[in-house]
Amino acid sequence: MASDPLLSTETKITLVFMFFGLTAWYLATEYANSDVLELAALFGIGIVLPTLLNERRRHSRME
């Protein structure tokens, strides 16, 4: 049997931050009513942050 995990660590990080990004976007729509804050929450937390973390992890493994 293969001992490879079903999901890679990068995928797990991305999924967790997608959940946080969607949650932050929902909370921003409910309470802040600011389009800029909504986009910052959705893209910043849901896309940019996990990408930066995964790239940092990838570069630290190479060194």
PyMOL Python script that loads the backbone (N, CA, C, O; Angstrom):
from pymol import cmd

cmd.read_pdbstr("""\
ATOM      1  N   MET A   1       0.829  -1.188   0.000  1.00  0.00           N
ATOM      2  CA  MET A   1       0.000   0.000   0.000  1.00  0.00           C
ATOM      3  C   MET A   1       0.872   1.251   0.000  1.00  0.00           C
ATOM      4  O   MET A   1       1.941   1.281   0.610  1.00  0.00           O
ATOM      5  N   ALA A   2       0.411   2.247  -0.674  1.00  0.00           N
ATOM      6  CA  ALA A   2       1.131   3.517  -0.716  1.00  0.00           C
ATOM      7  C   ALA A   2       0.859   4.303   0.566  1.00  0.00           C
ATOM      8  O   ALA A   2      -0.265   4.340   1.067  1.00  0.00           O
ATOM      9  N   SER A   3       1.905   4.922   1.075  1.00  0.00           N
ATOM     10  CA  SER A   3       1.732   5.713   2.295  1.00  0.00           C
ATOM     11  C   SER A   3       1.609   7.202   1.994  1.00  0.00           C
ATOM     12  O   SER A   3       1.710   8.033   2.897  1.00  0.00           O
ATOM     13  N   ASP A   4       1.391   7.537   0.727  1.00  0.00           N
ATOM     14  CA  ASP A   4       1.215   8.937   0.347  1.00  0.00           C
ATOM     15  C   ASP A   4      -0.120   9.457   0.870  1.00  0.00           C
ATOM     16  O   ASP A   4      -1.138   8.770   0.785  1.00  0.00           O
ATOM     17  N   PRO A   5      -0.109  10.679   1.414  1.00  0.00           N
ATOM     18  CA  PRO A   5      -1.382  11.238   1.895  1.00  0.00           C
ATOM     19  C   PRO A   5      -2.313  11.564   0.726  1.00  0.00           C
ATOM     20  O   PRO A   5      -1.869  11.817  -0.394  1.00  0.00           O
ATOM     21  N   LEU A   6      -3.574  11.551   1.011  1.00  0.00           N
ATOM     22  CA  LEU A   6      -4.572  11.834  -0.020  1.00  0.00           C
ATOM     23  C   LEU A   6      -4.465  13.274  -0.510  1.00  0.00           C
ATOM     24  O   LEU A   6      -4.582  13.538  -1.707  1.00  0.00           O
ATOM     25  N   LEU A   7      -4.240  14.208   0.421  1.00  0.00           N
ATOM     26  CA  LEU A   7      -4.087  15.615   0.077  1.00  0.00           C
ATOM     27  C   LEU A   7      -2.697  16.078   0.496  1.00  0.00           C
ATOM     28  O   LEU A   7      -2.215  15.738   1.577  1.00  0.00           O
ATOM     29  N   SER A   8      -2.070  16.846  -0.363  1.00  0.00           N
ATOM     30  CA  SER A   8      -0.768  17.380  -0.011  1.00  0.00           C
ATOM     31  C   SER A   8      -0.926  18.496   1.023  1.00  0.00           C
ATOM     32  O   SER A   8      -2.022  19.022   1.219  1.00  0.00           O
ATOM     33  N   THR A   9       0.166  18.847   1.672  1.00  0.00           N
ATOM     34  CA  THR A   9       0.139  19.913   2.667  1.00  0.00           C
ATOM     35  C   THR A   9      -0.250  21.236   2.014  1.00  0.00           C
ATOM     36  O   THR A   9      -0.981  22.026   2.610  1.00  0.00           O
ATOM     37  N   GLU A  10       0.226  21.484   0.802  1.00  0.00           N
ATOM     38  CA  GLU A  10      -0.127  22.721   0.089  1.00  0.00           C
ATOM     39  C   GLU A  10      -1.625  22.800  -0.166  1.00  0.00           C
ATOM     40  O   GLU A  10      -2.224  23.867  -0.029  1.00  0.00           O
ATOM     41  N   THR A  11      -2.227  21.690  -0.533  1.00  0.00           N
ATOM     42  CA  THR A  11      -3.670  21.660  -0.780  1.00  0.00           C
ATOM     43  C   THR A  11      -4.445  21.907   0.509  1.00  0.00           C
ATOM     44  O   THR A  11      -5.445  22.626   0.507  1.00  0.00           O
ATOM     45  N   LYS A  12      -3.989  21.317   1.601  1.00  0.00           N
ATOM     46  CA  LYS A  12      -4.649  21.529   2.889  1.00  0.00           C
ATOM     47  C   LYS A  12      -4.581  22.987   3.312  1.00  0.00           C
ATOM     48  O   LYS A  12      -5.570  23.540   3.794  1.00  0.00           O
ATOM     49  N   ILE A  13      -3.419  23.615   3.137  1.00  0.00           N
ATOM     50  CA  ILE A  13      -3.264  25.035   3.471  1.00  0.00           C
ATOM     51  C   ILE A  13      -4.208  25.874   2.622  1.00  0.00           C
ATOM     52  O   ILE A  13      -4.875  26.773   3.134  1.00  0.00           O
ATOM     53  N   THR A  14      -4.266  25.583   1.338  1.00  0.00           N
ATOM     54  CA  THR A  14      -5.139  26.337   0.435  1.00  0.00           C
ATOM     55  C   THR A  14      -6.605  26.187   0.827  1.00  0.00           C
ATOM     56  O   THR A  14      -7.342  27.173   0.843  1.00  0.00           O
ATOM     57  N   LEU A  15      -7.031  24.981   1.139  1.00  0.00           N
ATOM     58  CA  LEU A  15      -8.437  24.759   1.518  1.00  0.00           C
ATOM     59  C   LEU A  15      -8.799  25.478   2.812  1.00  0.00           C
ATOM     60  O   LEU A  15      -9.880  26.058   2.917  1.00  0.00           O
ATOM     61  N   VAL A  16      -7.910  25.446   3.792  1.00  0.00           N
ATOM     62  CA  VAL A  16      -8.178  26.127   5.060  1.00  0.00           C
ATOM     63  C   VAL A  16      -8.302  27.626   4.843  1.00  0.00           C
ATOM     64  O   VAL A  16      -9.220  28.254   5.371  1.00  0.00           O
ATOM     65  N   PHE A  17      -7.385  28.210   4.067  1.00  0.00           N
ATOM     66  CA  PHE A  17      -7.444  29.651   3.853  1.00  0.00           C
ATOM     67  C   PHE A  17      -8.584  30.048   2.924  1.00  0.00           C
ATOM     68  O   PHE A  17      -9.068  31.177   3.003  1.00  0.00           O
ATOM     69  N   MET A  18      -9.026  29.145   2.043  1.00  0.00           N
ATOM     70  CA  MET A  18     -10.229  29.426   1.251  1.00  0.00           C
ATOM     71  C   MET A  18     -11.436  29.536   2.175  1.00  0.00           C
ATOM     72  O   MET A  18     -12.278  30.419   2.008  1.00  0.00           O
ATOM     73  N   PHE A  19     -11.513  28.637   3.143  1.00  0.00           N
ATOM     74  CA  PHE A  19     -12.601  28.699   4.120  1.00  0.00           C
ATOM     75  C   PHE A  19     -12.542  30.000   4.916  1.00  0.00           C
ATOM     76  O   PHE A  19     -13.560  30.669   5.091  1.00  0.00           O
ATOM     77  N   PHE A  20     -11.342  30.361   5.401  1.00  0.00           N
ATOM     78  CA  PHE A  20     -11.187  31.615   6.144  1.00  0.00           C
ATOM     79  C   PHE A  20     -11.520  32.822   5.277  1.00  0.00           C
ATOM     80  O   PHE A  20     -12.140  33.774   5.753  1.00  0.00           O
ATOM     81  N   GLY A  21     -11.116  32.794   4.007  1.00  0.00           N
ATOM     82  CA  GLY A  21     -11.404  33.898   3.101  1.00  0.00           C
ATOM     83  C   GLY A  21     -12.898  34.060   2.852  1.00  0.00           C
ATOM     84  O   GLY A  21     -13.419  35.175   2.854  1.00  0.00           O
ATOM     85  N   LEU A  22     -13.576  32.949   2.641  1.00  0.00           N
ATOM     86  CA  LEU A  22     -15.023  33.013   2.436  1.00  0.00           C
ATOM     87  C   LEU A  22     -15.747  33.469   3.695  1.00  0.00           C
ATOM     88  O   LEU A  22     -16.717  34.223   3.624  1.00  0.00           O
ATOM     89  N   THR A  23     -15.273  33.009   4.846  1.00  0.00           N
ATOM     90  CA  THR A  23     -15.872  33.442   6.110  1.00  0.00           C
ATOM     91  C   THR A  23     -15.656  34.933   6.327  1.00  0.00           C
ATOM     92  O   THR A  23     -16.579  35.644   6.724  1.00  0.00           O
ATOM     93  N   ALA A  24     -14.437  35.410   6.068  1.00  0.00           N
ATOM     94  CA  ALA A  24     -14.146  36.838   6.217  1.00  0.00           C
ATOM     95  C   ALA A  24     -14.957  37.664   5.217  1.00  0.00           C
ATOM     96  O   ALA A  24     -15.428  38.750   5.556  1.00  0.00           O
ATOM     97  N   TRP A  25     -15.123  37.166   3.996  1.00  0.00           N
ATOM     98  CA  TRP A  25     -15.931  37.861   2.992  1.00  0.00           C
ATOM     99  C   TRP A  25     -17.385  37.954   3.453  1.00  0.00           C
ATOM    100  O   TRP A  25     -18.011  39.008   3.341  1.00  0.00           O
ATOM    101  N   TYR A  26     -17.918  36.848   3.973  1.00  0.00           N
ATOM    102  CA  TYR A  26     -19.298  36.849   4.466  1.00  0.00           C
ATOM    103  C   TYR A  26     -19.468  37.842   5.612  1.00  0.00           C
ATOM    104  O   TYR A  26     -20.430  38.610   5.633  1.00  0.00           O
ATOM    105  N   LEU A  27     -18.543  37.827   6.557  1.00  0.00           N
ATOM    106  CA  LEU A  27     -18.626  38.751   7.679  1.00  0.00           C
ATOM    107  C   LEU A  27     -18.489  40.196   7.221  1.00  0.00           C
ATOM    108  O   LEU A  27     -19.142  41.082   7.773  1.00  0.00           O
ATOM    109  N   ALA A  28     -17.657  40.446   6.226  1.00  0.00           N
ATOM    110  CA  ALA A  28     -17.498  41.803   5.699  1.00  0.00           C
ATOM    111  C   ALA A  28     -18.772  42.269   4.997  1.00  0.00           C
ATOM    112  O   ALA A  28     -19.130  43.443   5.085  1.00  0.00           O
ATOM    113  N   THR A  29     -19.452  41.369   4.310  1.00  0.00           N
ATOM    114  CA  THR A  29     -20.706  41.764   3.649  1.00  0.00           C
ATOM    115  C   THR A  29     -21.799  42.033   4.670  1.00  0.00           C
ATOM    116  O   THR A  29     -22.633  42.916   4.471  1.00  0.00           O
ATOM    117  N   GLU A  30     -21.800  41.285   5.749  1.00  0.00           N
ATOM    118  CA  GLU A  30     -22.847  41.443   6.763  1.00  0.00           C
ATOM    119  C   GLU A  30     -22.643  42.678   7.633  1.00  0.00           C
ATOM    120  O   GLU A  30     -23.607  43.365   7.968  1.00  0.00           O
ATOM    121  N   TYR A  31     -21.400  42.964   8.001  1.00  0.00           N
ATOM    122  CA  TYR A  31     -21.164  43.989   9.017  1.00  0.00           C
ATOM    123  C   TYR A  31     -20.472  45.250   8.504  1.00  0.00           C
ATOM    124  O   TYR A  31     -20.749  46.337   9.011  1.00  0.00           O
ATOM    125  N   ALA A  32     -19.594  45.145   7.529  1.00  0.00           N
ATOM    126  CA  ALA A  32     -18.827  46.312   7.104  1.00  0.00           C
ATOM    127  C   ALA A  32     -19.483  47.046   5.940  1.00  0.00           C
ATOM    128  O   ALA A  32     -19.416  48.273   5.866  1.00  0.00           O
ATOM    129  N   ASN A  33     -20.121  46.302   5.027  1.00  0.00           N
ATOM    130  CA  ASN A  33     -20.770  46.896   3.863  1.00  0.00           C
ATOM    131  C   ASN A  33     -19.808  47.752   3.052  1.00  0.00           C
ATOM    132  O   ASN A  33     -20.162  48.838   2.592  1.00  0.00           O
ATOM    133  N   SER A  34     -18.584  47.251   2.881  1.00  0.00           N
ATOM    134  CA  SER A  34     -17.560  47.942   2.113  1.00  0.00           C
ATOM    135  C   SER A  34     -17.053  46.993   1.025  1.00  0.00           C
ATOM    136  O   SER A  34     -16.553  45.908   1.322  1.00  0.00           O
ATOM    137  N   ASP A  35     -17.188  47.410  -0.232  1.00  0.00           N
ATOM    138  CA  ASP A  35     -16.751  46.557  -1.338  1.00  0.00           C
ATOM    139  C   ASP A  35     -15.254  46.300  -1.304  1.00  0.00           C
ATOM    140  O   ASP A  35     -14.805  45.198  -1.621  1.00  0.00           O
ATOM    141  N   VAL A  36     -14.484  47.298  -0.926  1.00  0.00           N
ATOM    142  CA  VAL A  36     -13.030  47.139  -0.880  1.00  0.00           C
ATOM    143  C   VAL A  36     -12.647  46.121   0.193  1.00  0.00           C
ATOM    144  O   VAL A  36     -11.783  45.274  -0.035  1.00  0.00           O
ATOM    145  N   LEU A  37     -13.277  46.201   1.342  1.00  0.00           N
ATOM    146  CA  LEU A  37     -12.993  45.257   2.417  1.00  0.00           C
ATOM    147  C   LEU A  37     -13.424  43.844   2.031  1.00  0.00           C
ATOM    148  O   LEU A  37     -12.746  42.874   2.369  1.00  0.00           O
ATOM    149  N   GLU A  38     -14.532  43.727   1.334  1.00  0.00           N
ATOM    150  CA  GLU A  38     -14.986  42.415   0.881  1.00  0.00           C
ATOM    151  C   GLU A  38     -13.973  41.785  -0.066  1.00  0.00           C
ATOM    152  O   GLU A  38     -13.626  40.613   0.080  1.00  0.00           O
ATOM    153  N   LEU A  39     -13.498  42.565  -1.037  1.00  0.00           N
ATOM    154  CA  LEU A  39     -12.509  42.038  -1.980  1.00  0.00           C
ATOM    155  C   LEU A  39     -11.184  41.726  -1.296  1.00  0.00           C
ATOM    156  O   LEU A  39     -10.545  40.722  -1.609  1.00  0.00           O
ATOM    157  N   ALA A  40     -10.772  42.575  -0.370  1.00  0.00           N
ATOM    158  CA  ALA A  40      -9.525  42.329   0.357  1.00  0.00           C
ATOM    159  C   ALA A  40      -9.627  41.045   1.169  1.00  0.00           C
ATOM    160  O   ALA A  40      -8.672  40.270   1.226  1.00  0.00           O
ATOM    161  N   ALA A  41     -10.768  40.815   1.792  1.00  0.00           N
ATOM    162  CA  ALA A  41     -10.956  39.593   2.577  1.00  0.00           C
ATOM    163  C   ALA A  41     -10.964  38.368   1.672  1.00  0.00           C
ATOM    164  O   ALA A  41     -10.300  37.373   1.963  1.00  0.00           O
ATOM    165  N   LEU A  42     -11.701  38.437   0.597  1.00  0.00           N
ATOM    166  CA  LEU A  42     -11.843  37.285  -0.290  1.00  0.00           C
ATOM    167  C   LEU A  42     -10.535  36.940  -0.987  1.00  0.00           C
ATOM    168  O   LEU A  42     -10.094  35.791  -0.945  1.00  0.00           O
ATOM    169  N   PHE A  43      -9.913  37.921  -1.625  1.00  0.00           N
ATOM    170  CA  PHE A  43      -8.689  37.655  -2.372  1.00  0.00           C
ATOM    171  C   PHE A  43      -7.454  37.611  -1.485  1.00  0.00           C
ATOM    172  O   PHE A  43      -6.576  36.770  -1.680  1.00  0.00           O
ATOM    173  N   GLY A  44      -7.384  38.506  -0.517  1.00  0.00           N
ATOM    174  CA  GLY A  44      -6.205  38.552   0.343  1.00  0.00           C
ATOM    175  C   GLY A  44      -6.062  37.318   1.209  1.00  0.00           C
ATOM    176  O   GLY A  44      -4.994  36.706   1.258  1.00  0.00           O
ATOM    177  N   ILE A  45      -7.132  36.951   1.890  1.00  0.00           N
ATOM    178  CA  ILE A  45      -7.079  35.796   2.787  1.00  0.00           C
ATOM    179  C   ILE A  45      -7.269  34.494   2.020  1.00  0.00           C
ATOM    180  O   ILE A  45      -6.622  33.492   2.326  1.00  0.00           O
ATOM    181  N   GLY A  46      -8.141  34.501   1.037  1.00  0.00           N
ATOM    182  CA  GLY A  46      -8.464  33.264   0.327  1.00  0.00           C
ATOM    183  C   GLY A  46      -7.508  32.855  -0.769  1.00  0.00           C
ATOM    184  O   GLY A  46      -7.426  31.672  -1.099  1.00  0.00           O
ATOM    185  N   ILE A  47      -6.771  33.814  -1.352  1.00  0.00           N
ATOM    186  CA  ILE A  47      -5.898  33.486  -2.481  1.00  0.00           C
ATOM    187  C   ILE A  47      -4.453  33.883  -2.222  1.00  0.00           C
ATOM    188  O   ILE A  47      -3.551  33.054  -2.333  1.00  0.00           O
ATOM    189  N   VAL A  48      -4.229  35.139  -1.879  1.00  0.00           N
ATOM    190  CA  VAL A  48      -2.863  35.645  -1.777  1.00  0.00           C
ATOM    191  C   VAL A  48      -2.117  35.023  -0.597  1.00  0.00           C
ATOM    192  O   VAL A  48      -0.987  34.562  -0.761  1.00  0.00           O
ATOM    193  N   LEU A  49      -2.720  35.003   0.569  1.00  0.00           N
ATOM    194  CA  LEU A  49      -2.049  34.490   1.762  1.00  0.00           C
ATOM    195  C   LEU A  49      -1.644  33.019   1.636  1.00  0.00           C
ATOM    196  O   LEU A  49      -0.498  32.696   1.947  1.00  0.00           O
ATOM    197  N   PRO A  50      -2.524  32.109   1.195  1.00  0.00           N
ATOM    198  CA  PRO A  50      -2.063  30.723   1.057  1.00  0.00           C
ATOM    199  C   PRO A  50      -0.998  30.558  -0.022  1.00  0.00           C
ATOM    200  O   PRO A  50      -0.116  29.708   0.105  1.00  0.00           O
ATOM    201  N   THR A  51      -1.068  31.356  -1.076  1.00  0.00           N
ATOM    202  CA  THR A  51      -0.042  31.284  -2.109  1.00  0.00           C
ATOM    203  C   THR A  51       1.311  31.693  -1.548  1.00  0.00           C
ATOM    204  O   THR A  51       2.319  31.031  -1.799  1.00  0.00           O
ATOM    205  N   LEU A  52       1.335  32.786  -0.786  1.00  0.00           N
ATOM    206  CA  LEU A  52       2.585  33.231  -0.186  1.00  0.00           C
ATOM    207  C   LEU A  52       3.133  32.198   0.802  1.00  0.00           C
ATOM    208  O   LEU A  52       4.334  31.929   0.819  1.00  0.00           O
ATOM    209  N   LEU A  53       2.260  31.626   1.615  1.00  0.00           N
ATOM    210  CA  LEU A  53       2.708  30.609   2.575  1.00  0.00           C
ATOM    211  C   LEU A  53       3.254  29.371   1.867  1.00  0.00           C
ATOM    212  O   LEU A  53       4.288  28.837   2.268  1.00  0.00           O
ATOM    213  N   ASN A  54       2.581  28.916   0.835  1.00  0.00           N
ATOM    214  CA  ASN A  54       3.055  27.741   0.102  1.00  0.00           C
ATOM    215  C   ASN A  54       4.373  28.008  -0.604  1.00  0.00           C
ATOM    216  O   ASN A  54       5.249  27.143  -0.633  1.00  0.00           O
ATOM    217  N   GLU A  55       4.519  29.194  -1.169  1.00  0.00           N
ATOM    218  CA  GLU A  55       5.793  29.527  -1.819  1.00  0.00           C
ATOM    219  C   GLU A  55       6.921  29.618  -0.800  1.00  0.00           C
ATOM    220  O   GLU A  55       8.038  29.174  -1.066  1.00  0.00           O
ATOM    221  N   ARG A  56       6.636  30.186   0.358  1.00  0.00           N
ATOM    222  CA  ARG A  56       7.659  30.280   1.410  1.00  0.00           C
ATOM    223  C   ARG A  56       8.073  28.889   1.876  1.00  0.00           C
ATOM    224  O   ARG A  56       9.260  28.627   2.070  1.00  0.00           O
ATOM    225  N   ARG A  57       7.107  28.001   2.054  1.00  0.00           N
ATOM    226  CA  ARG A  57       7.414  26.627   2.450  1.00  0.00           C
ATOM    227  C   ARG A  57       8.226  25.925   1.375  1.00  0.00           C
ATOM    228  O   ARG A  57       9.175  25.204   1.684  1.00  0.00           O
ATOM    229  N   ARG A  58       7.863  26.130   0.117  1.00  0.00           N
ATOM    230  CA  ARG A  58       8.580  25.481  -0.989  1.00  0.00           C
ATOM    231  C   ARG A  58      10.023  25.961  -1.059  1.00  0.00           C
ATOM    232  O   ARG A  58      10.930  25.156  -1.276  1.00  0.00           O
ATOM    233  N   HIS A  59      10.251  27.261  -0.878  1.00  0.00           N
ATOM    234  CA  HIS A  59      11.604  27.803  -0.932  1.00  0.00           C
ATOM    235  C   HIS A  59      12.428  27.383   0.292  1.00  0.00           C
ATOM    236  O   HIS A  59      13.636  27.176   0.174  1.00  0.00           O
ATOM    237  N   SER A  60      11.804  27.257   1.446  1.00  0.00           N
ATOM    238  CA  SER A  60      12.544  26.847   2.641  1.00  0.00           C
ATOM    239  C   SER A  60      12.962  25.380   2.563  1.00  0.00           C
ATOM    240  O   SER A  60      13.974  24.997   3.150  1.00  0.00           O
ATOM    241  N   ARG A  61      12.201  24.560   1.853  1.00  0.00           N
ATOM    242  CA  ARG A  61      12.592  23.155   1.674  1.00  0.00           C
ATOM    243  C   ARG A  61      13.766  23.028   0.716  1.00  0.00           C
ATOM    244  O   ARG A  61      14.563  22.100   0.849  1.00  0.00           O
ATOM    245  N   MET A  62      13.892  23.932  -0.241  1.00  0.00           N
ATOM    246  CA  MET A  62      14.958  23.866  -1.221  1.00  0.00           C
ATOM    247  C   MET A  62      16.314  24.272  -0.633  1.00  0.00           C
ATOM    248  O   MET A  62      17.357  23.842  -1.125  1.00  0.00           O
ATOM    249  N   GLU A  63      16.301  25.079   0.391  1.00  0.00           N
ATOM    250  CA  GLU A  63      17.549  25.570   0.971  1.00  0.00           C
ATOM    251  C   GLU A  63      18.182  24.578   1.900  1.00  0.00           C
ATOM    252  O   GLU A  63      19.241  24.851   2.466  1.00  0.00           O
TER     253      GLU A  63
END
""", "prot")
cmd.dss("prot")
cmd.show_as("cartoon", "prot")
cmd.util.cbc("prot")
cmd.orient("prot")
